[in-house]
Structures are given as C-alpha cells and as structure tokens.
C-alpha cells in the first residue's frame, strides 16, 4: 500500500488489541516472523527525510494502529528498547517515546541498589 506523504491518513480502520502472548522457547522462528508489520509497507514505520510534522504524526498514528493489532507487540517493544533502536515505530512506540521509557527505567531503583545503601 503506497501512501502519499503529503496527505494525512484518514479512514484507516482501528483494530481490537489482541491478547499479547509470550513466546515460548520451543516456538518456531523468531518473534518477528509473527509481526503484523511484515504485511505492511516499511515506509509506514520509518520517516522519510524532511517529513512535515503533520505527515509524520499521521504516519506514526497509522503505524501504531498496525502495532495495536500485532500479536508480538511487546516482544518488538522490548527488542527496540534493548538494542536500542534509534529510529522508527517499534512495538507501538516512536523513538522519542522509547527514549522516555529508557530514561524512566534508568531512574527506577533496583532492589539490590537499595539494599547496598543500608
């Protein structure tokens, strides 16, 4: 599906959020084999150069709708946070949103660090 970058996305149906599942060690193939985005245009998830703000917001919203119906969204999100992926929409989060999550994770005290203080 080729989307022009100068027109906002409209009339894209929203999907129900599927029940997320954790992949067992004996599942066949990597998590991304089940990703909903494998059937969509990669350009939906990554910004073209010099994309106008309104177009970027519209494209990201459409990408997030694809993520919302993905059975491996949480696996994708964790991958993007652990790498960390610097660009694109992964697991329903933009790069800026992932930076916020990573910042919050770094500030959260771990159980062992509070025990070391005492």
N, C-alpha and C positions, 0 to 999 in steps of 0.2 A: 504494500500500500504506500504510494508516494504522496506525501503531504507537502503542499507548498508552504514555505516558511513565512510567507507574508500574510497568510490568513490564519486567524485563530481557529482552533479546533472546536467544532460545535457538533451537537447531535451524536456524540460518541456515547453509546450506552454504558451505564455503570454496571458493574458486576457485583454479585454477592461475594463476600470474602470467604474463601474456602477454609475448612478446618486445616490448620497447619499440622504437619507431621514431622517427626524427627526421623531422619534416615538411619536405618539400622546398618550395622557393619556388613551384613550379608546382602544389602540391596545391590542390584546390578547397576554398574556405571556410576559416574559422579553425579552429584546433586543437580548440576546444571543441565543434565540430559532431560530433566522433567520441567525445566523452566518455561513459563508461559511466553517469555520474550523471545524464545527460539523461533516462534512463528510470526514475529513482528519485525518491522523494519528497525535495524540497529540505529538509524538516524533519530529515532524517537527517543532514545536513551542517552544520546551524546550530542552536545551542542555544536552546530556549525560555527565557524569563525564569524565574529561580528554580528551575532544574532541579536536582533532588537529585544528589549526586555519583555514586552508583551508577548512576543512569539515564544521566547524561552519559557515564560510562565505557563503558557498554553501547552507547549510541547511537554514540559515536565509534568503537568497535570494529567495529560494523556498517558504518559509513561507510568505514572503512579497508579492509574486505573488498571493497566496491564498487570502491574505488580500485585495489586489488591486481589486479583483472581489467581495468583500463582501459588501452586502447592508447596513450593520450596522458597518462598519469600524470606523466611527467617534464616535459612541456610545462606542465601545470597547476601543478605544484610551482614551477617557475621563474616562472611568472606571479605566483603568490601571494607569492613571495619578492621579486620586483622591484617589486611595487605599493607597499608591502607590504599584503596583505590582513589586516586586524586580527581577523577572526572566521572561524569555521568550519573544516571539514576540507577542505583543498585538496591535491591530489597526495599523499594518504596521510599528511599531517602536520596536526596540530592547530595552533592559533595559538601555543600555548606552545612546541611543537616547532619551529615556524618561527622564533620569536624566538631559540632556541638556535642554529639553523643560521646565522641572520644575524649573531649575535654572534661565532660562530666565523669566519665569512667576514671580518668586520671586523678580527679579530685576526691573521689569516693575512697574513704579509708578502708583498708583491708583488715580482716580480723587479726592477722599476725602483726600488723604495724601498731595496732592499739595495745596489744599485749607486750610489745617491745618497749613501749613508753613507760609502763608501770614498774 
